[in-house]
């Protein structure tokens, strides 16, 4: 094992870590907002539910890598896209990659949140109605907090999964951890050591995220936190 090379490689890979974290945070934030909109759309009407179900079916049923390629390479083939005000943004690899990650995350997060909503006890909803809460106040103060508490373990796994999925953005020239690793391999032709260092970085990032999620779970569950 060439430890000087491993040390140098590890430090170079750390240079791509901020972009990896930025992509992961952006896709989780954007996907979370869109997931809430999909859940609300399901509650509005039957056509709204059909639209949401179709969206979730498409983005859960196709590989994320294909979605990234369709957005990054495919949108530019349409003239109305190139002539629109959005083209200065959609021609950027970072925007396309972040958009792809957020759209995919929203489909999975919507299903997770739907499971959390179904797990909300009917007794809590009835108690809120008896207390005279309106639908908006009941949703904000009772239903959503309980649903998030129920869905957090599964959503935590989704956050970790999307963090790992940021590695796919290296295919559209982004220099996050995997992108930097591919560049180093092209220079040195030593894939084992380089990807070993990348794996250690992803493992460390996953560990930090899992501990944060665990802390939030304890904070949301007073009984568990008191133990």
Backbone bond lengths (Angstrom), bond angles and torsions (degrees), N, CA, C in turn:
res aa  C-N    CA-C-N  psi(-1)  N-CA   C-N-CA  omega(-1)  CA-C   N-CA-C  phi
1 X - - - 1.461 - - 1.534 108.60 -
2 X 1.312 115.75 128.74 1.468 121.96 179.59 1.532 108.23 -91.26
3 X 1.330 116.71 90.70 1.458 120.44 -174.33 1.530 113.07 -66.25
4 X 1.338 120.50 -38.15 1.475 118.46 174.83 1.526 112.20 -59.23
5 X 1.341 117.06 -40.11 1.460 119.82 178.29 1.531 110.68 -66.72
6 X 1.345 116.79 -40.56 1.460 120.15 178.57 1.522 110.85 -62.60
7 X 1.325 116.80 -41.42 1.467 120.46 179.89 1.525 110.93 -64.49
8 X 1.319 115.69 -45.89 1.468 119.75 179.38 1.527 110.72 -63.18
9 X 1.326 116.49 -42.61 1.462 120.64 179.78 1.525 111.21 -64.11
10 X 1.328 115.98 -43.86 1.459 120.25 -179.92 1.529 110.82 -59.33
11 X 1.325 116.54 -43.36 1.467 120.06 -179.87 1.522 111.28 -66.91
12 X 1.310 117.51 -37.15 1.466 120.12 177.33 1.524 111.30 -67.24
13 X 1.330 116.16 -38.76 1.462 119.66 179.16 1.521 111.52 -66.97
14 X 1.314 117.24 -31.85 1.466 120.10 177.73 1.523 111.35 -61.30
15 X 1.324 116.38 -24.31 1.462 119.01 176.64 1.516 113.51 -63.77
16 X 1.340 117.16 -25.37 1.465 120.41 177.42 1.508 113.79 -90.19
17 X 1.345 116.86 -5.07 1.464 120.08 -177.13 1.525 113.17 -65.00
18 X 1.352 120.01 -42.18 1.477 118.22 178.50 1.522 113.33 -57.07
19 X 1.334 117.53 -39.46 1.469 119.68 178.52 1.523 110.92 -67.35
20 X 1.330 117.24 -38.76 1.463 120.68 176.82 1.521 110.81 -60.06
21 X 1.334 116.50 -46.79 1.465 120.73 179.55 1.520 110.74 -64.58
22 X 1.322 116.46 -39.92 1.465 120.44 -179.92 1.520 110.98 -63.94
23 X 1.318 117.32 -43.54 1.460 120.70 178.31 1.524 111.24 -64.26
24 X 1.333 116.83 -43.22 1.459 120.37 -179.53 1.523 111.10 -64.02
25 X 1.333 116.64 -46.37 1.471 120.02 -179.71 1.525 111.22 -64.66
26 X 1.325 116.65 -41.31 1.462 120.04 -179.58 1.510 112.45 -65.61
27 X 1.335 117.18 -41.52 1.469 119.14 -178.38 1.514 111.01 -71.22
28 X 1.339 118.47 -35.47 1.460 120.75 178.84 1.532 110.37 -68.88
29 X 1.335 116.33 -41.53 1.466 119.48 179.24 1.528 111.13 -66.47
30 X 1.331 116.33 -50.53 1.463 119.39 179.48 1.512 112.40 -65.13
31 X 1.330 116.85 -41.45 1.454 120.01 178.62 1.509 112.83 -65.93
32 X 1.335 116.92 -35.10 1.462 120.30 178.44 1.523 111.83 -64.93
33 X 1.332 116.71 -43.57 1.477 120.45 178.66 1.522 110.19 -64.03
34 X 1.325 116.73 -45.42 1.466 119.88 179.81 1.519 111.44 -65.79
35 X 1.337 117.12 -34.24 1.465 120.20 177.65 1.526 111.00 -63.96
36 X 1.330 116.68 -41.03 1.470 119.98 176.36 1.527 110.97 -61.21
37 X 1.338 116.40 -40.55 1.463 120.00 178.41 1.529 110.90 -65.05
38 X 1.317 117.26 -37.92 1.463 120.05 177.95 1.522 111.42 -65.92
39 X 1.326 116.47 -40.38 1.466 119.94 177.87 1.527 110.29 -63.82
40 X 1.333 116.72 -43.02 1.468 119.89 178.04 1.522 110.82 -65.50
41 X 1.323 117.27 -37.82 1.463 120.66 179.11 1.521 110.85 -63.47
42 X 1.319 116.26 -35.29 1.463 119.88 177.55 1.521 111.46 -64.72
43 X 1.340 117.06 -28.33 1.455 120.55 -175.76 1.525 113.08 -86.83
44 X 1.343 117.30 -13.19 1.454 119.54 -172.59 1.520 113.00 -76.82
45 X 1.326 116.68 -54.38 1.469 120.81 -175.60 1.519 108.82 -158.41
46 X 1.322 114.98 170.76 1.467 118.89 178.91 1.529 111.81 -65.20
47 X 1.358 119.83 -43.64 1.477 117.92 175.58 1.532 112.30 -60.06
48 X 1.327 116.44 -38.19 1.461 118.97 177.33 1.511 112.15 -62.88
49 X 1.324 116.44 -39.66 1.465 120.48 177.40 1.521 110.91 -65.51
50 X 1.329 117.07 -38.47 1.467 120.02 177.97 1.529 110.90 -63.25
51 X 1.330 116.41 -43.50 1.468 120.24 179.83 1.532 110.31 -62.06
52 X 1.325 116.42 -45.85 1.461 120.32 -179.74 1.524 110.99 -64.09
53 X 1.330 116.56 -43.44 1.466 119.93 179.56 1.533 111.53 -63.93
54 X 1.320 117.00 -38.78 1.471 120.49 178.79 1.525 110.15 -65.77
55 X 1.325 116.84 -43.66 1.467 120.94 178.24 1.529 110.35 -58.84
56 X 1.321 116.04 -48.58 1.471 120.30 -178.42 1.516 110.48 -63.93
57 X 1.334 117.28 -39.53 1.467 120.89 179.92 1.530 110.89 -62.86
58 X 1.334 116.66 -42.75 1.463 120.62 -177.16 1.524 110.71 -67.10
59 X 1.325 117.30 -48.24 1.460 119.57 -173.36 1.529 112.69 -79.09
60 X 1.316 117.94 -22.00 1.461 119.30 173.24 1.518 111.90 -86.52
61 X 1.320 117.16 -19.88 1.454 121.06 -175.36 1.516 114.60 -95.91
62 X 1.344 118.07 -2.97 1.464 121.09 179.06 1.525 109.46 -122.44
63 X 1.330 117.75 147.76 1.467 120.12 -179.46 1.522 112.07 -64.54
64 X 1.313 115.79 143.79 1.462 120.87 179.12 1.526 111.13 -60.62
65 X 1.320 117.09 -37.12 1.470 119.98 179.80 1.529 110.84 -61.45
66 X 1.326 116.69 -40.16 1.466 120.16 177.53 1.522 110.26 -64.85
67 X 1.324 117.39 -40.02 1.461 120.81 178.24 1.523 111.48 -62.73
68 X 1.331 116.73 -40.61 1.467 119.99 177.79 1.525 110.44 -62.47
69 X 1.324 117.12 -43.95 1.462 120.52 -179.67 1.529 111.24 -65.70
70 X 1.337 116.57 -40.65 1.464 119.27 -179.83 1.525 111.47 -62.58
71 X 1.318 116.96 -40.41 1.464 119.79 -178.74 1.525 111.08 -75.66
72 X 1.335 116.53 -43.40 1.467 119.36 -175.00 1.531 111.97 -75.29
73 X 1.328 116.58 -46.21 1.464 119.82 -177.78 1.524 112.80 -93.66
74 X 1.337 116.68 -28.75 1.458 119.10 -172.04 1.513 115.50 -82.49
75 X 1.333 118.15 -39.20 1.463 120.04 -174.76 1.524 112.42 -63.07
76 X 1.327 116.54 -33.17 1.462 119.78 -178.54 1.506 113.67 -68.63
77 X 1.323 118.72 -11.01 1.464 121.48 179.25 1.520 112.41 -80.27
78 X 1.333 117.25 -11.71 1.463 121.08 -179.44 1.535 109.13 -97.57
79 X 1.331 114.79 125.97 1.456 119.80 -177.58 1.512 113.23 -62.30
80 X 1.335 117.15 -39.24 1.464 119.08 -177.70 1.521 111.44 -67.13
81 X 1.343 116.93 -25.52 1.466 119.87 175.83 1.520 110.06 -73.29
82 X 1.352 117.07 -44.61 1.462 120.32 -179.98 1.513 112.45 -65.35
83 X 1.332 117.29 -26.19 1.455 120.86 -178.76 1.528 112.90 -93.97
84 X 1.311 117.26 -1.51 1.457 120.70 -178.24 1.522 110.87 -85.73
85 X 1.324 115.16 167.56 1.469 120.83 179.50 1.523 111.37 -71.26
86 X 1.325 117.03 -14.41 1.463 120.84 -179.08 1.523 112.88 -83.87
87 X 1.346 117.45 -13.58 1.453 119.71 -174.12 1.536 113.75 -61.04
88 X 1.347 120.00 -38.53 1.473 118.17 177.12 1.523 113.11 -57.73
89 X 1.336 116.97 -25.19 1.461 120.63 177.66 1.530 111.60 -89.55
90 X 1.346 116.31 -43.53 1.460 120.47 -174.29 1.521 112.93 -72.67
91 X 1.312 118.07 -12.15 1.467 118.98 176.73 1.520 111.79 -87.88
92 X 1.334 116.61 -4.39 1.455 120.64 179.04 1.536 109.93 -88.04
93 X 1.321 118.63 130.67 1.475 120.72 179.53 1.518 112.99 -58.63
94 X 1.327 117.11 -37.92 1.461 119.94 -178.21 1.519 111.29 -63.24
95 X 1.319 117.07 -44.97 1.465 121.24 -178.92 1.525 110.07 -65.18
96 X 1.325 117.48 -44.18 1.463 120.76 179.81 1.522 111.45 -63.27
97 X 1.325 116.42 -42.48 1.459 119.72 179.73 1.518 111.06 -65.67
98 X 1.326 117.00 -45.15 1.466 120.49 -179.92 1.522 110.94 -64.43
99 X 1.328 116.95 -40.13 1.461 120.99 178.17 1.521 110.62 -63.02
100 X 1.320 117.13 -42.90 1.470 120.75 179.27 1.521 111.12 -62.63
101 X 1.317 116.96 -45.87 1.454 120.67 -179.88 1.527 111.34 -62.77
102 X 1.336 116.85 -43.31 1.463 120.34 -178.13 1.526 111.56 -66.70
103 X 1.328 117.19 -41.94 1.464 120.32 179.79 1.524 111.29 -63.90
104 X 1.326 116.41 -40.25 1.462 119.96 178.62 1.523 111.03 -69.51
105 X 1.322 116.39 -43.62 1.465 119.94 179.93 1.518 111.46 -61.51
106 X 1.335 117.14 -36.54 1.462 120.83 -178.53 1.522 111.28 -60.85
107 X 1.328 117.23 -38.62 1.466 120.19 -178.73 1.523 111.02 -63.81
108 X 1.320 116.93 -44.95 1.467 120.60 179.74 1.530 111.15 -71.45
109 X 1.332 116.44 -41.04 1.464 119.62 -178.85 1.524 111.52 -65.50
110 X 1.324 117.30 -33.87 1.463 120.42 178.62 1.524 110.97 -63.76
111 X 1.334 116.60 -41.02 1.455 119.81 177.70 1.524 111.50 -67.55
112 X 1.322 116.62 -38.28 1.466 120.15 177.99 1.519 110.27 -65.07
113 X 1.333 115.89 -43.50 1.461 119.62 -179.94 1.521 111.23 -66.94
114 X 1.323 117.28 -35.01 1.470 119.96 176.70 1.527 110.51 -62.75
115 X 1.335 116.30 -40.29 1.458 119.23 175.77 1.514 111.98 -63.85
116 X 1.339 116.94 -37.97 1.457 120.27 177.01 1.516 112.15 -65.10
117 X 1.332 116.73 -38.70 1.465 120.40 178.79 1.524 111.31 -65.81
118 X 1.322 116.17 -38.64 1.471 119.08 178.93 1.519 111.84 -67.54
119 X 1.340 116.23 -23.45 1.462 120.17 -178.75 1.528 113.15 -85.24
120 X 1.341 117.43 -5.62 1.463 119.94 178.09 1.528 109.22 -67.41
121 X 1.333 119.11 126.33 1.471 120.84 -178.10 1.525 111.76 -62.47
122 X 1.317 115.35 137.66 1.464 119.57 177.15 1.523 111.46 -63.18
123 X 1.335 116.17 -29.10 1.455 119.15 179.38 1.518 112.43 -63.27
124 X 1.319 117.28 -36.21 1.459 120.36 178.88 1.523 110.82 -67.01
125 X 1.329 116.37 -38.36 1.466 120.00 178.77 1.528 110.49 -68.12
126 X 1.317 116.59 -42.68 1.464 119.87 178.99 1.520 110.93 -64.40
127 X 1.333 117.24 -38.82 1.459 120.33 178.76 1.526 110.69 -64.07
128 X 1.325 116.84 -38.35 1.465 120.16 178.50 1.522 110.72 -66.21
129 X 1.324 116.98 -38.23 1.461 119.93 177.70 1.523 111.44 -66.28
130 X 1.330 115.47 -41.39 1.467 119.46 178.48 1.526 110.60 -62.80
131 X 1.334 116.24 -34.43 1.464 120.13 179.31 1.517 112.66 -74.62
132 X 1.320 117.06 -4.33 1.463 120.75 175.79 1.514 114.66 87.65
133 X 1.319 117.97 17.87 1.466 120.49 179.24 1.525 110.47 -73.51
134 X 1.337 115.64 141.25 1.447 120.58 172.42 1.516 110.68 -77.17
135 X 1.324 116.14 173.52 1.461 119.59 -176.23 1.523 111.91 -64.24
136 X 1.341 116.68 -42.00 1.458 119.86 -178.56 1.525 111.27 -66.90
137 X 1.334 115.96 -45.57 1.464 119.52 -179.75 1.520 111.40 -66.49
138 X 1.330 116.54 -38.81 1.463 120.64 178.62 1.530 110.31 -65.00
139 X 1.331 117.21 -40.67 1.466 120.36 178.74 1.520 111.20 -65.05
140 X 1.341 116.68 -40.43 1.465 120.64 -175.53 1.526 112.28 -75.58
141 X 1.327 117.31 -37.51 1.463 120.25 -172.24 1.533 113.98 -99.94
142 X 1.321 116.84 -21.54 1.469 119.20 -175.74 1.528 111.67 -117.40
143 X 1.327 115.92 -59.82 1.460 119.75 -169.32 1.529 111.80 -68.39
144 X 1.345 117.13 -52.86 1.460 119.59 -176.62 1.533 113.04 -62.85
145 X 1.345 119.98 -45.68 1.473 118.27 178.05 1.526 113.07 -59.21
146 X 1.346 116.88 -41.96 1.464 119.21 178.88 1.521 111.65 -68.45
147 X 1.328 116.46 -39.20 1.467 119.89 179.71 1.523 110.78 -65.15
148 X 1.331 116.59 -41.98 1.467 120.08 179.58 1.524 110.43 -64.47
149 X 1.332 116.35 -39.45 1.465 119.59 178.12 1.530 111.01 -62.41
150 X 1.321 116.17 -40.08 1.463 119.79 179.94 1.534 111.76 -71.47
151 X 1.337 115.78 -34.94 1.459 120.09 -173.73 1.521 113.10 -89.12
152 X 1.330 117.82 -12.19 1.457 120.30 -172.47 1.528 114.07 -58.33
153 X 1.344 120.45 -44.44 1.479 117.95 179.16 1.526 112.92 -57.39
154 X 1.327 116.25 -45.89 1.468 119.31 179.63 1.524 110.74 -68.69
155 X 1.336 116.82 -37.85 1.461 119.51 -179.97 1.522 110.90 -69.85
156 X 1.335 116.68 -30.21 1.458 119.77 175.11 1.518 111.06 -61.81
157 X 1.333 116.58 -40.91 1.464 120.13 176.09 1.525 111.29 -63.85
158 X 1.341 116.10 -35.47 1.458 119.78 178.41 1.530 110.91 -67.22
159 X 1.332 117.18 -38.65 1.469 120.65 177.54 1.527 109.93 -61.74
160 X 1.319 116.45 -44.79 1.467 120.36 179.01 1.530 110.35 -63.91
161 X 1.328 116.28 -41.30 1.457 120.13 179.45 1.524 111.61 -62.29
162 X 1.341 117.55 -42.76 1.447 120.58 -179.97 1.523 111.31 -70.76
163 X 1.324 117.37 -30.18 1.460 119.83 175.59 1.521 110.13 -63.57
164 X 1.322 116.31 -43.47 1.461 119.48 176.56 1.528 111.02 -66.91
165 X 1.330 116.50 -33.87 1.464 120.28 -177.95 1.519 112.95 -67.71
166 X 1.331 117.81 -16.94 1.471 119.49 177.21 1.522 111.07 -60.77
167 X 1.339 117.45 -19.41 1.466 120.20 177.73 1.527 111.37 -60.31
168 X 1.333 117.32 -27.34 1.458 120.29 -179.02 1.523 112.25 -69.12
169 X 1.317 117.62 -20.44 1.468 119.84 -178.83 1.526 111.71 -69.37
170 X 1.321 116.89 -13.57 1.465 119.18 176.30 1.523 111.20 -64.95
171 X 1.334 117.32 -20.08 1.465 120.83 179.73 1.518 112.65 -72.11
172 X 1.348 116.88 -14.39 1.473 120.36 176.94 1.527 109.51 -115.25
173 X 1.311 115.34 36.55 1.473 125.48 169.73 1.521 115.39 75.67
174 X 1.316 119.60 7.42 1.460 119.68 178.20 1.521 110.05 -76.11
175 X 1.319 116.13 136.06 1.457 121.34 -175.79 1.518 110.51 -98.74
176 X 1.341 116.08 59.19 1.456 118.84 169.04 1.528 107.94 -82.66
177 X 1.316 118.43 -162.53 1.462 119.97 -172.10 1.529 111.64 -57.00
178 X 1.326 117.21 -48.39 1.460 119.76 -179.18 1.517 111.72 -68.88
179 X 1.324 117.21 -36.11 1.457 120.42 177.09 1.524 111.77 -62.41
180 X 1.328 116.40 -42.74 1.467 120.23 176.31 1.522 110.32 -65.11
181 X 1.340 116.51 -38.96 1.466 120.14 178.70 1.527 111.01 -61.48
182 X 1.305 117.02 -42.82 1.470 119.81 179.35 1.516 111.18 -64.54
183 X 1.330 117.19 -36.46 1.464 120.58 178.12 1.533 110.93 -66.09
184 X 1.327 116.03 -41.20 1.468 119.78 179.32 1.528 110.55 -65.76
185 X 1.331 116.42 -39.92 1.469 120.34 178.95 1.525 110.78 -63.37
186 X 1.330 116.23 -38.31 1.462 119.58 177.91 1.525 111.35 -64.03
187 X 1.330 117.34 -27.24 1.465 121.08 179.62 1.525 112.06 -84.87
188 X 1.331 116.50 -38.63 1.466 120.48 -168.84 1.526 114.43 -108.79
189 X 1.328 117.55 -20.13 1.467 122.39 -175.97 1.535 111.23 56.93
190 X 1.327 115.44 41.22 1.466 121.21 178.71 1.527 108.29 -128.46
191 X 1.326 117.76 73.04 1.470 120.68 -173.37 1.520 113.66 -67.14
192 X 1.328 118.12 -35.03 1.457 119.45 -174.50 1.527 111.04 -61.94
193 X 1.334 116.95 -52.25 1.456 119.87 -178.19 1.522 111.99 -63.79
194 X 1.340 115.61 -39.82 1.469 119.48 -177.20 1.520 110.64 -66.40
195 X 1.327 116.75 -48.94 1.466 119.04 -179.14 1.523 111.80 -70.16
196 X 1.329 117.26 -25.56 1.460 119.79 173.91 1.525 110.53 -63.87
197 X 1.322 117.13 -44.24 1.468 120.98 176.97 1.532 110.71 -64.50
198 X 1.335 116.63 -39.92 1.469 119.92 178.37 1.524 110.97 -63.45
199 X 1.334 116.29 -40.34 1.466 120.35 179.32 1.526 110.82 -62.83
200 X 1.336 116.78 -39.67 1.466 120.11 178.70 1.530 110.52 -63.01
201 X 1.324 116.83 -40.09 1.467 120.24 179.45 1.522 110.65 -65.39
202 X 1.336 117.06 -44.46 1.466 119.77 178.73 1.529 111.36 -64.99
203 X 1.316 117.16 -37.62 1.464 120.15 177.05 1.522 110.83 -62.79
204 X 1.328 116.64 -44.05 1.463 119.83 178.26 1.518 112.11 -63.32
205 X 1.339 116.93 -41.62 1.456 120.78 178.46 1.518 111.28 -64.48
206 X 1.324 116.74 -41.52 1.464 121.11 177.60 1.525 110.89 -62.79
207 X 1.320 116.71 -40.47 1.466 120.49 178.92 1.529 110.92 -62.02
208 X 1.317 117.26 -44.57 1.469 120.52 -179.87 1.531 110.58 -63.03
209 X 1.336 116.94 -44.88 1.463 120.34 -179.47 1.521 110.53 -63.28
210 X 1.329 117.22 -43.23 1.469 120.12 -179.30 1.522 111.15 -63.59
211 X 1.324 117.82 -36.66 1.463 120.05 178.60 1.527 111.16 -69.65
212 X 1.316 117.03 -37.11 1.468 120.08 176.79 1.525 110.25 -63.77
213 X 1.326 116.22 -44.94 1.463 120.39 179.52 1.526 110.05 -63.21
214 X 1.327 117.16 -41.88 1.457 121.18 177.60 1.528 110.68 -59.92
215 X 1.327 117.43 -41.43 1.455 120.50 177.74 1.522 112.47 -64.45
216 X 1.323 116.67 -40.08 1.470 120.07 178.23 1.523 110.28 -66.10
217 X 1.337 117.09 -38.72 1.459 120.07 177.94 1.527 111.07 -61.37
218 X 1.311 117.14 -43.15 1.466 120.51 178.56 1.524 111.01 -65.98
219 X 1.320 116.88 -37.05 1.464 120.54 179.32 1.528 111.58 -67.23
220 X 1.329 116.71 -36.05 1.457 120.87 179.82 1.525 112.47 -79.46
221 X 1.319 117.10 -15.78 1.458 121.18 -179.38 1.532 108.27 -115.60
222 X 1.326 118.58 91.73 1.461 120.99 -176.54 1.521 113.68 -58.34
223 X 1.340 117.73 -33.73 1.462 120.02 -178.53 1.516 110.24 -65.44
224 X 1.353 116.54 -43.99 1.446 120.37 -179.80 1.527 110.85 -68.96
225 X 1.339 117.12 -38.06 1.448 120.93 -178.50 1.521 112.31 -66.95
226 X 1.347 117.11 -27.85 1.459 120.50 -177.80 1.529 111.97 -76.91
227 X 1.336 118.16 -14.17 1.461 121.12 -177.64 1.532 110.84 -77.26
